[in-house]
Every structure is written in C-alpha cells, then in structure tokens.
Amino acid sequence: MKFIPYGRQTIDDKDIEAVSDVLRSDFITTGPKAKEFEDKICERCGCKFAAATSSGTAALHIASLSILKPFDKVLVTPNTFLSTVNSIVYAGGIPIFIDIDKEGNIDLDKCISVLEKDRMISALYGVHFSGNPLNQQKLAYIKKRFGILILEDCAHSLGAYDGKIKAGSCSNSDVSILSFHPVKHITTGEGGAVTTRKKRIYNKLLAFRNNGVVKNGFKNKDMAFDEKGNENPWYYEMQYNGLNYRITDIQCALGISQMDKLDSFLQKRRAIAKRYDEAFKECEIIKPLYQYKENSAYHLYVVRVDFSKLSITKAELFALAKENNIGLQVHYIPVNKQPYYKLRGYRNLGLENMEKYYSQAVSIPIYPLLREDEQEFVIETLKNIVRQNRS
Ligand SMILES: Cc1ncc(COP(=O)(O)O)c(C=O)c1O
C-alpha cells in the first residue's frame, strides 16, 4: 500500500490549466484573479469583504493588527496552530489561554465566567477546531453582553455552518480568517484570507497587507495633489507599519478553480468521517472526538485513544502506523506549552481538559482522494494495533 498521509491536496487538470492561463497572461500578481477569488470567498462565506493573503498566518497577522491595540487582553484557545496565538503577540496583545470543551473547541462558558470577572478583556479568538463550528448563539451572547472583539479562526471550517450561520460570515464576530495550505479544504499552495462585514476594518486590512499604503484619504494633501487639484498619479502614502502579504494571481487562479469543487470535497470528507464513526462505534479504546455532525467541514478527523488500556505509548502507535505506511498527526500540542510561551509565564495554567485531550488525541487520514479501500486499511490496521497491544 502506498503511503497514506493524514491530509493532502486534490489537484486536477482543470486546476493546472487555470494556473497555466495566468502564467500566459499579463498579470501574475495583484490582477483580476485576486479580485475574482475574493468575490468567490465572500459569496461562499456570506460575508461582505474578503482580503486574500499570502498565508493563513499572514491573514491572522493583519487581522490582529487591524483590531487589537498594544496590551489588549485576548481570550484564546490553546488547541490551535501557533499562529492564532502568535498573531495576538505580533499586535502587542496579551494572550489568556482558556481551557477547551469536550469537542476540542474553546470552552465558551468558561470564557463567559472569565469575562464576568475581568472587564478589561478586549477580545476572544476561537478556532472552529477540526471543522466543528463554534456555537454561534453563545458567540452572539458574548458579543452582545460584553461588547468585546471576536476573531473566528476558520482555517479548519470552510464549508461548515451552525444553523443558518456559515463559517467565515462574521455574523457574530468582527473578523474571520481562512487558510489555503495544501491540507485544507481548498488550496492555493500557500494562502489565506480575512473576511469581515466592517468597511473600517477592511480598509485597514488592505493597508496592512500592502506595506501600510492607503489608496485614498491622503493626509499629505500638498504632496498628493498639484496646485490645480489634480491627484499626482505617482503618489502613494503610508499610514500604517504594514507588510507585503499580497497573494499572487497564480495562487488565486488555483483558488478559484478549487472553490468550484469545494462542495464535492466536503461531501467526500463527510462520507469518510461517517465511515470512521461507524467503524469505531464499538471500539473501547479508539473513540471519535465527537459523533458525526453534518455541519462540520471535517478538515481533521481526530480520535481519542485510551492509552491507559494499552501497553504502547503514542510514539509507539505512530511508529507502528508508519511501518504500515499510515501517517498520523497530533492537533495540537497545547500552545501554552511551547518554550516561547513557557518562558513568558504560561507554564502551569491548569488547563485540565487540554492536557488530557493532548495525551489522547490522534489525527487519522482524511482527504477527498482517500479511497474506500485505503480507509478500510487504516481502520483495520489501527484496530489490529490496539488489539495486539492491550495492557
Ligand atoms: C487553526 C489554524 N490557524 C491558522 C493556521 C495558519 O495557516 P497557514 O498555514 O496558512 O499560515 C493554521 C494552519 O495550519 C491552522 O490550522
């Protein structure tokens, strides 16, 4: 059996053709494809504005620069990729880690109790972990009662929804971010986007993405216009300390072509998740993180493995799976346990659910190209490993 990774991209001839067309055209960056891709993101997520970026990390960076001020305190999940938390620090904010709930998402009830006690908290950053959307009713309640800023990290949840609310729509938040890394639902190689409904935030995102340069509202009137009131065509004005996080038209052509296939990709991911759920239903040791949910976008399929009933460690399980050509992964190492954060006082936070979750969590292969026979092989191999290594 060929190596089966935990995730991978799905690229077909149409994608290759779309990219080649751009390479043959006049614009390979900041041209018509970038705008078209952003329009598609808005349409798909049901939001007003989208700013596409060179990565999901870049999206988080400019989103944080656009909404936070130095020393803002921000509630954040420890169960995420580094950049969700790092982006708070880039903007001068202070992360406050909140424990997770049973499904791996930030515990919004705990957020409410912390917000009740500390009225100086400015924002909440939540991740729709594995594709399982955050509870929108609770987000709406938090927004209304505490009036704080909310960022939804939708890197895992393009195509997910809670009731009628789509991931990335910013119905109850100020900004959302997406990632188009190859293991995500659609890919642009590397890439990301920030979505928002607020024009004021959108304008800042555009400036931060483009070296802090604004397109209108110039402050240096004497330099921007000549004595007859004509705008000087060469003039540009920097009003923020921005970056170059623009995305190329080459990437966006791929993104547009991929977006057209999103529904079929989601269908495949959901079918795979359903089969895993069924396969592990009776298993005492391997349990799905949550029961099958039609509204999850299933970027990841995470199982909790009860190692207290096994004679092998997680590292040994990974090695045995690898011997069988199966790639496993862990999402995530608690971010607060990273040396960078430990050194800054986030050593022992008593995040009990996160600690327990981390000791058990294993991500198993899920991606649209995973064939049924390959999935069967993954299921049987994992069940055999567990059967043969009971303590
Ligand atoms: C939850 C989450 N946020 C942010 C990112 C960063 O995205 P990128 O890899 O596109 O920079 C990732 C990527 O793995 C992620 O999983």
The ligand as a Gaussian input file, in Angstrom:
#p B3LYP/6-31G(d) Opt

LIG

0 1
 C       -6.224000      26.793000      13.132000
 C       -5.171000      27.347000      12.224000
 N       -4.957000      28.665000      12.214000
 C       -4.019000      29.213000      11.423000
 C       -3.239000      28.445000      10.593000
 C       -2.173000      29.101000       9.760000
 O       -2.394000      28.937000       8.408000
 P       -1.164000      28.878000       7.357000
 O       -0.512000      27.557000       7.487000
 O       -1.883000      29.052000       6.041000
 O       -0.265000      30.009000       7.661000
 C       -3.436000      27.069000      10.559000
 C       -2.607000      26.234000       9.671000
 O       -2.259000      25.145000       9.876000
 C       -4.418000      26.497000      11.399000
 O       -4.627000      25.177000      11.413000

